[in-house]
Amino acid sequence: MERPVTEADLAFEHVPETDQSFENALAKARDGDRLGVDDAIELLTTGTDSDGIDRRRKERVLEAADRRRAEQVGEEVTFIANLNNNVTTACNVGCLFCNFKDAAHTFESDTEIETAGFTKTPAESREIVADAVERGIYEVTSVSGLHPAFALDEEHREILEAHPNPKEVNYKPPAVYDTSPGTYTDQLSAMSVDGVHVHSMTPEEAYHARRGTDWSYEEVYRRLQEAGLDTVPGTAAEILVEEVREVICPGKISTEGWLEAMEAAANVGLGMTATIMYGHVENEAHRAMHLKRIRDLQDRTGNITEFVPLSFIHQNTPLYEHDVVSGGASIDEDELLIAVSRLFLDNIDHIQASWVKYGDEQGLKMLSCGADDYMGTILSEEITKRAGGGFGEFRSFEDYVEMISSIGRVPVERSTDYKQRRVIDPDDPPFGPRLGPKADGTPLLTRAEREERAVPADD
């Protein structure tokens, strides 16, 4: 059972106080100087010399970030034709910010507890991805709960089966459950359909895939790569400061563990993204420290293609239900986080605006705050929706072209690694993907299918 967080848990060592001034920090940002943590704190707070966000100062930060974006990547706004295929919601880590998970024991065959969650077999994953590839998508993103029956591969399963205390390594055999997720390598092989790009295996999942062994993260990611893994999503980062993680996800991979896993993925040649999940219990000092750790990681690896700020969706999460938080980040905080990410992360070209988190209107605004990528079609989205997000699960190429053109920017279809790019002419419909193995420009969904998805499901 999750322990309610107390006020004592939130007596943080790191607080947003600096000896720097807002004006000095902004001048450094405008001049293109490399910013420090204190600079980032000043910009995120619009000055620690007063409480609250100063709207006039905020606009100056946004203008500096938008100018940097134009200098760094120009006027193109990129997006991708992708699918989310999350394998299972079964998990018993107990992160307080999450409502995607379902308690793993509710999936067991002999339980009398009904679960609203799901587990997909490798065959089911393959069928879902194959259908999406036929429609034209070329990236599948897969991020899943830490199912106790998951093992890296058959060798790993043998080690877990022989462990003297399976509970110690969070393992139960597949026979205990109604549905087996197979192994991680089974799932990756199944999703590797017709040249689709497989974007999966977060550091947290890699940690789960080596439990009970002395294997390095390099060994784990090498085996995953051989099974079909192409790039790694840098989620599970949340806030890379231990005093925050101890409150919101005490059972999760540590800051150092996350960084170690990401560096290992880069060492075996895997590209990756990086994220921040903000707007819960952390403060601006923690956000700035997180940005510094991401920038340092990129200095060491050079493998991060994009940074993805994820605004905390609070409605159905334990943090909200336990009255630890009363809401998420404000719009001002969202805009400043995007802007400061652009100004601080001088070694990462692309900053993503997530319409799943911000919605269409605010997502477009983020493209004038320093962001240049507008996410992907998704086709299915379960994590944010289960946390209470209300911005839908699908955006068509037509939606993208219309929205991006409406703000005077250039719509560009891209590959996962940004190496393939196709500028789309807004005056040349219909609009559909062309970069995928079976993409011929046909819209991903028919009008009837889109209308069906727009109708709310019955409760």
C-alpha positions as CSV (number, residue, x, y, z in Angstrom):
1,M,0.0,0.0,0.0
2,E,1.3,3.4,-0.9
3,R,2.5,5.5,2.1
4,P,0.9,9.0,2.2
5,V,3.4,11.7,1.8
6,T,3.8,14.1,4.7
7,E,4.9,17.7,5.0
8,A,8.2,16.5,6.4
9,D,8.9,14.7,3.1
10,L,8.7,18.1,1.3
11,A,11.3,19.9,3.4
12,F,13.8,20.0,0.5
13,E,17.4,20.8,0.8
14,H,17.4,22.4,-2.7
15,V,15.4,25.6,-2.9
16,P,15.1,28.3,-5.6
17,E,17.4,30.8,-4.1
18,T,20.5,32.3,-5.9
19,D,23.0,35.1,-5.8
20,Q,22.5,35.6,-9.5
21,S,20.1,38.3,-10.9
22,F,17.4,37.8,-13.5
23,E,18.8,40.5,-15.7
24,N,22.3,38.9,-15.7
25,A,20.8,35.5,-16.4
26,L,18.7,36.8,-19.3
27,A,21.7,38.7,-20.8
28,K,23.8,35.5,-20.8
29,A,20.9,33.7,-22.5
30,R,20.6,36.3,-25.1
31,D,24.3,36.3,-25.8
32,G,24.4,32.6,-26.2
33,D,26.6,32.0,-23.2
34,R,26.3,28.6,-21.5
35,L,23.9,28.9,-18.6
36,G,24.5,27.6,-15.1
37,V,22.0,26.2,-12.6
38,D,21.5,29.6,-10.9
39,D,20.8,31.2,-14.3
40,A,18.2,28.6,-15.0
41,I,16.6,29.2,-11.6
42,E,16.4,32.9,-12.3
43,L,14.8,32.4,-15.7
44,L,12.3,29.7,-14.5
45,T,11.2,32.0,-11.6
46,T,11.5,35.3,-13.5
47,G,13.7,36.4,-10.7
48,T,14.1,35.1,-7.2
49,D,13.9,38.7,-5.9
50,S,10.1,38.6,-5.8
51,D,7.4,36.0,-5.4
52,G,5.3,34.7,-8.3
53,I,5.9,35.0,-12.0
54,D,6.4,38.4,-13.5
55,R,4.5,38.3,-16.8
56,R,6.7,41.0,-18.5
57,R,9.9,39.3,-17.5
58,K,8.4,36.0,-18.7
59,E,7.7,37.4,-22.1
60,R,11.3,38.4,-22.4
61,V,12.5,34.9,-21.6
62,L,10.0,33.5,-24.2
63,E,11.3,35.9,-26.8
64,A,14.9,35.0,-26.2
65,A,14.0,31.3,-26.5
66,D,12.0,31.8,-29.7
67,R,14.9,33.7,-31.2
68,R,17.3,30.9,-30.2
69,R,15.0,28.3,-31.8
70,A,14.9,30.3,-35.0
71,E,18.7,30.5,-35.1
72,Q,19.2,26.9,-34.2
73,V,16.6,25.0,-36.3
74,G,14.7,27.6,-38.4
75,E,11.0,27.8,-39.0
76,E,10.2,24.1,-39.6
77,V,7.9,22.3,-37.2
78,T,8.4,18.5,-37.3
79,F,6.2,15.6,-36.4
80,I,6.2,11.9,-37.0
81,A,3.8,9.1,-38.0
82,N,3.9,6.8,-34.9
83,L,2.0,4.4,-32.8
84,N,2.0,3.8,-29.0
85,N,1.9,0.1,-28.2
86,N,2.2,-0.3,-24.4
87,V,2.4,-4.0,-23.6
88,T,1.1,-4.1,-20.0
89,T,-0.3,-2.0,-17.2
90,A,0.7,-4.6,-14.6
91,C,3.2,-3.0,-12.2
92,N,3.9,-2.9,-8.5
93,V,6.5,-0.1,-8.2
94,G,4.0,2.3,-6.7
95,C,5.0,5.6,-8.2
96,L,2.7,8.3,-6.7
97,F,2.5,10.4,-9.9
98,C,1.2,7.5,-12.0
99,N,-2.3,6.1,-12.8
100,F,-1.3,4.0,-15.8
101,K,-0.4,1.0,-13.6
102,D,-2.6,-1.7,-12.2
103,A,-1.5,-3.7,-9.2
104,A,0.3,-6.7,-10.7
105,H,-1.4,-9.2,-8.4
106,T,-4.8,-8.3,-9.9
107,F,-3.6,-10.0,-13.1
108,E,-3.0,-13.4,-11.5
109,S,-5.2,-16.3,-12.5
110,D,-6.5,-17.1,-9.0
111,T,-7.4,-13.6,-8.0
112,E,-11.0,-12.5,-7.5
113,I,-10.2,-8.9,-8.1
114,E,-11.1,-7.5,-11.4
115,T,-8.6,-5.3,-13.2
116,A,-9.2,-2.6,-15.8
117,G,-5.7,-3.1,-17.1
118,F,-4.3,-5.2,-19.9
119,T,-1.4,-7.4,-20.9
120,K,-0.6,-8.1,-24.6
121,T,1.1,-11.2,-25.8
122,P,3.9,-10.8,-28.4
123,A,1.5,-12.1,-31.1
124,E,-1.0,-9.4,-30.2
125,S,1.7,-6.7,-30.2
126,R,2.8,-7.9,-33.7
127,E,-0.8,-7.7,-35.0
128,I,-1.3,-4.2,-33.7
129,V,2.0,-2.9,-35.1
130,A,1.6,-4.7,-38.5
131,D,-1.8,-3.0,-38.9
132,A,-0.4,0.4,-38.1
133,V,2.6,-0.2,-40.5
134,E,0.1,-1.0,-43.3
135,R,-1.6,2.3,-42.6
136,G,1.7,4.1,-43.0
137,I,3.3,4.6,-39.5
138,Y,7.0,4.0,-39.2
139,E,7.7,4.3,-35.5
140,V,6.3,2.3,-32.6
141,T,6.8,3.6,-29.1
142,S,6.4,1.0,-26.3
143,V,6.6,1.9,-22.6
144,S,5.1,-0.6,-20.2
145,G,4.5,-1.5,-16.5
146,L,7.1,-3.6,-14.8
147,H,5.2,-6.9,-15.0
148,P,6.7,-9.4,-12.5
149,A,6.7,-12.2,-15.2
150,F,8.8,-10.0,-17.6
151,A,12.3,-11.2,-18.2
152,L,14.9,-10.0,-20.6
153,D,15.1,-13.3,-22.5
154,E,15.0,-17.0,-21.8
155,E,18.5,-17.0,-20.2
156,H,17.3,-14.3,-17.8
157,R,14.1,-16.2,-17.1
158,E,16.2,-19.3,-16.1
159,I,18.2,-17.1,-13.7
160,L,15.0,-15.6,-12.1
161,E,13.4,-19.1,-11.9
162,A,16.4,-20.4,-10.0
163,H,16.6,-17.4,-7.6
164,P,16.2,-18.5,-3.9
165,N,13.9,-15.6,-3.2
166,P,11.9,-14.6,-6.3
167,K,10.0,-11.9,-4.3
168,E,13.4,-10.1,-3.7
169,V,13.8,-9.7,-7.4
170,N,10.1,-8.9,-8.1
171,Y,9.6,-12.1,-10.1
172,K,6.7,-14.5,-10.6
173,P,6.5,-17.0,-13.4
174,P,4.2,-16.5,-16.4
175,A,2.0,-19.4,-15.4
176,V,0.7,-17.4,-12.4
177,Y,-1.0,-14.9,-14.8
178,D,-3.9,-15.1,-17.1
179,T,-1.8,-13.7,-19.9
180,S,2.0,-13.9,-20.3
181,P,3.8,-10.8,-21.7
182,G,6.6,-13.1,-22.9
183,T,10.1,-11.7,-22.6
184,Y,11.3,-8.2,-23.6
185,T,13.2,-9.7,-26.5
186,D,10.0,-11.6,-27.6
187,Q,8.1,-8.3,-27.6
188,L,10.7,-6.3,-29.5
189,S,11.1,-9.0,-32.1
190,A,7.3,-9.1,-32.5
191,M,7.1,-5.4,-33.0
192,S,9.9,-5.3,-35.5
193,V,7.6,-5.5,-38.5
194,D,8.6,-4.5,-42.0
195,G,11.4,-2.1,-41.0
196,V,9.4,-0.1,-38.5
197,H,11.5,1.8,-36.0
198,V,11.1,0.4,-32.5
199,H,11.5,3.1,-29.7
200,S,11.3,1.3,-26.4
201,M,13.0,0.1,-23.2
202,T,13.4,3.0,-20.8
203,P,16.1,2.9,-18.2
204,E,13.5,1.7,-15.7
205,E,12.6,-1.2,-18.0
206,A,16.3,-2.0,-18.6
207,Y,16.7,-2.1,-14.8
208,H,13.8,-4.6,-14.6
209,A,15.4,-6.6,-17.5
210,R,18.7,-7.1,-15.5
211,R,17.3,-7.7,-12.0
212,G,18.8,-10.7,-10.2
213,T,21.9,-10.7,-12.4
214,D,25.3,-9.0,-12.5
215,W,24.8,-8.0,-16.1
216,S,25.8,-4.5,-17.2
217,Y,23.3,-2.1,-18.8
218,E,25.5,-2.4,-21.9
219,E,24.9,-6.2,-22.0
220,V,21.2,-5.7,-21.6
221,Y,20.9,-3.0,-24.3
222,R,23.1,-5.1,-26.6
223,R,20.7,-8.0,-26.4
224,L,17.7,-5.7,-26.8
225,Q,19.3,-4.2,-29.9
226,E,19.9,-7.6,-31.4
227,A,16.2,-8.3,-30.8
228,G,15.1,-5.2,-32.8
229,L,15.4,-2.2,-30.5
230,D,16.4,0.9,-32.4
231,T,16.2,3.8,-30.0
232,V,15.5,4.4,-26.3
233,P,12.9,6.8,-24.8
234,G,14.5,8.7,-21.9
235,T,11.3,8.6,-19.8
236,A,11.3,7.4,-16.2
237,A,13.5,10.4,-15.6
238,E,10.8,12.4,-13.8
239,I,13.1,14.8,-11.8
240,L,16.7,13.7,-11.6
241,V,17.2,14.8,-8.0
242,E,17.0,12.1,-5.3
243,E,15.1,14.2,-2.7
244,V,12.3,14.5,-5.2
245,R,12.4,10.9,-6.3
246,E,12.2,9.8,-2.7
247,V,8.8,11.4,-2.5
248,I,7.2,10.6,-5.8
249,C,8.8,7.3,-6.8
250,P,10.8,5.8,-4.0
251,G,10.8,2.3,-5.5
252,K,12.0,3.5,-8.9
253,I,15.5,3.6,-10.5
254,S,17.8,6.2,-8.9
255,T,19.1,9.3,-10.6
256,E,22.5,7.7,-11.0
257,G,21.0,4.5,-12.2
258,W,19.0,6.4,-14.9
259,L,22.1,8.2,-16.1
260,E,24.1,5.0,-16.1
261,A,21.5,3.2,-18.2
262,M,21.2,6.0,-20.7
263,E,25.0,6.2,-21.1
264,A,25.1,2.5,-21.7
265,A,22.5,2.7,-24.4
266,A,24.6,5.3,-26.1
267,N,27.7,3.2,-25.7
268,V,26.1,0.4,-27.8
269,G,25.0,2.8,-30.5
270,L,21.4,3.4,-29.6
271,G,20.0,6.9,-30.1
272,M,17.7,8.3,-27.4
273,T,15.5,11.0,-26.2
274,A,15.3,12.7,-22.8
275,T,12.4,14.0,-20.7
276,I,11.5,15.9,-17.6
277,M,8.2,15.3,-15.7
278,Y,7.5,18.5,-13.7
279,G,4.7,20.3,-11.9
280,H,4.2,18.1,-8.9
281,V,6.2,18.5,-5.7
282,E,9.5,19.8,-7.1
283,N,10.6,23.4,-7.3
284,E,12.5,25.4,-9.8
285,A,15.9,24.5,-8.3
286,H,15.1,20.8,-9.0
287,R,14.1,21.6,-12.6
288,A,17.3,23.5,-13.2
289,M,19.4,20.7,-11.7
290,H,17.6,18.2,-13.9
291,L,18.4,20.3,-17.0
292,K,22.1,20.3,-16.0
293,R,22.2,16.6,-15.7
294,I,20.6,16.1,-19.1
295,R,23.1,18.6,-20.7
296,D,26.0,16.8,-19.0
297,L,24.8,13.5,-20.3
298,Q,24.6,14.9,-23.8
299,D,28.1,16.3,-23.5
300,R,29.3,12.8,-22.7
301,T,27.2,10.9,-25.4
302,G,25.9,13.2,-28.1
303,N,23.1,10.7,-28.7
304,I,20.0,12.6,-27.5
305,T,17.9,13.8,-30.4
306,E,15.2,15.7,-28.6
307,F,14.2,16.9,-25.1
308,V,10.6,16.3,-24.1
309,P,9.1,18.4,-21.2
310,L,6.1,16.5,-19.7
311,S,3.7,18.6,-17.6
312,F,2.3,16.5,-14.7
313,I,-1.3,15.5,-15.3
314,H,-2.6,15.2,-11.7
315,Q,-6.3,14.4,-11.8
316,N,-6.3,10.6,-11.2
317,T,-3.0,10.2,-9.5
318,P,-2.1,9.2,-5.9
319,L,-0.3,12.5,-5.4
320,Y,-3.6,14.3,-5.9
321,E,-5.8,11.8,-4.2
322,H,-3.5,11.9,-1.1
323,D,-3.7,15.8,-1.1
324,V,0.0,16.1,-1.7
325,V,-0.6,18.3,-4.7
326,S,-3.6,20.4,-5.6
327,G,-2.9,20.6,-9.3
328,G,-0.2,20.6,-11.9
329,A,2.0,23.3,-13.4
330,S,0.5,26.6,-14.5
331,I,0.5,27.8,-18.1
332,D,3.2,30.3,-17.2
333,E,5.4,27.5,-15.7
334,D,4.8,25.3,-18.8
335,E,5.9,28.1,-21.1
336,L,9.0,29.0,-19.1
337,L,10.0,25.3,-18.8
338,I,9.9,25.0,-22.6
339,A,11.8,28.3,-23.1
340,V,14.5,27.6,-20.5
341,S,15.0,24.1,-21.9
342,R,15.8,25.7,-25.3
343,L,18.2,28.3,-23.7
344,F,19.9,25.9,-21.3
345,L,20.2,22.8,-23.5
346,D,22.6,24.2,-26.0
347,N,23.7,20.8,-27.2
348,I,20.2,19.4,-28.0
349,D,18.7,20.7,-31.2
350,H,15.1,19.7,-30.8
351,I,12.6,20.6,-28.0
352,Q,9.2,18.9,-28.2
353,A,5.8,20.4,-27.4
354,S,3.4,17.6,-26.4
355,W,-0.2,18.1,-27.4
356,V,-1.2,15.2,-25.2
357,K,-0.1,17.2,-22.2
358,Y,-0.8,20.8,-23.3
359,G,-3.6,20.5,-25.8
360,D,-3.6,21.8,-29.4
361,E,-4.0,25.6,-28.6
362,Q,-1.3,25.7,-25.9
363,G,0.8,23.2,-27.7
364,L,0.9,25.6,-30.7
365,K,1.9,28.4,-28.3
366,M,4.8,26.3,-27.1
367,L,6.1,26.5,-30.7
368,S,6.7,30.2,-30.1
369,C,8.4,29.6,-26.7
370,G,11.3,27.6,-28.0
371,A,9.9,24.2,-29.1
372,D,10.2,23.0,-32.7
373,D,8.8,19.5,-32.7
374,Y,5.1,18.7,-32.3
375,M,5.1,15.1,-31.3
376,G,3.4,12.4,-33.5
377,T,0.1,10.9,-34.6
378,I,0.3,8.3,-31.8
379,L,-2.9,6.4,-32.9
380,S,-3.2,5.2,-29.3
381,E,-2.3,6.8,-26.0
382,E,-2.9,5.2,-22.7
383,I,-0.6,6.7,-20.0
384,T,-1.7,10.3,-20.0
385,K,-5.3,9.4,-20.6
386,R,-5.4,7.1,-17.5
387,A,-4.0,9.9,-15.4
388,G,-6.8,12.2,-16.4
389,G,-5.6,13.9,-19.6
390,G,-8.3,15.0,-21.9
391,F,-6.6,16.0,-25.1
392,G,-7.3,12.8,-27.1
393,E,-5.2,10.0,-28.6
394,F,-4.7,10.9,-32.3
395,R,-3.7,13.7,-34.5
396,S,-3.8,13.3,-38.3
397,F,-1.4,14.7,-40.8
398,E,-4.2,17.0,-41.9
399,D,-4.5,18.3,-38.3
400,Y,-0.8,18.9,-38.2
401,V,-0.6,20.7,-41.5
402,E,-3.5,22.9,-40.6
403,M,-2.3,23.8,-37.1
404,I,1.4,24.4,-38.1
405,S,0.5,26.5,-41.1
406,S,-1.9,28.6,-39.0
407,I,1.0,30.0,-37.1
408,G,3.1,30.7,-40.2
409,R,5.5,27.8,-39.7
410,V,6.5,25.0,-42.1
411,P,5.1,21.5,-41.5
412,V,7.7,18.8,-41.9
413,E,7.3,15.0,-41.6
414,R,10.4,13.5,-40.0
415,S,11.9,10.2,-39.0
416,T,12.7,9.3,-35.4
417,D,16.3,10.4,-35.8
418,Y,15.4,13.6,-37.7
419,K,17.7,12.5,-40.6
420,Q,14.8,12.0,-43.0
421,R,12.6,15.1,-43.4
422,R,9.8,15.9,-45.9
423,V,8.4,19.4,-46.2
424,I,4.7,19.3,-46.8
425,D,2.9,21.7,-49.1
426,P,-0.3,22.9,-47.3
427,D,-1.9,23.4,-50.8
428,D,-1.4,19.9,-51.9
429,P,-3.9,17.5,-50.0
430,P,-4.6,14.8,-49.1
431,F,-2.1,14.6,-46.3
432,G,-0.6,11.3,-45.1
433,P,2.9,9.9,-44.3
434,R,5.4,9.1,-46.9
435,L,8.6,8.2,-45.0
436,G,7.5,4.7,-43.8
437,P,8.1,1.3,-45.4
438,K,4.5,1.2,-46.6
439,A,3.6,4.9,-46.5
440,D,2.2,6.3,-49.8
441,G,0.7,9.5,-48.7
442,T,-2.7,8.0,-47.8
443,P,-4.2,9.4,-44.6
444,L,-3.7,7.1,-41.6
445,L,-7.4,6.9,-40.8
446,T,-10.5,7.2,-43.0
447,R,-13.0,10.0,-42.1
448,A,-15.3,7.4,-40.6
449,E,-12.6,6.0,-38.4
450,R,-11.6,9.5,-37.2
451,E,-15.2,10.3,-36.4
452,E,-15.6,7.0,-34.5
453,R,-12.5,7.9,-32.4
454,A,-13.9,11.4,-31.6
455,V,-17.1,9.9,-30.0
456,P,-16.6,9.5,-26.2
457,A,-16.8,5.9,-25.1
458,D,-19.7,4.8,-22.9
459,D,-18.9,4.7,-19.2
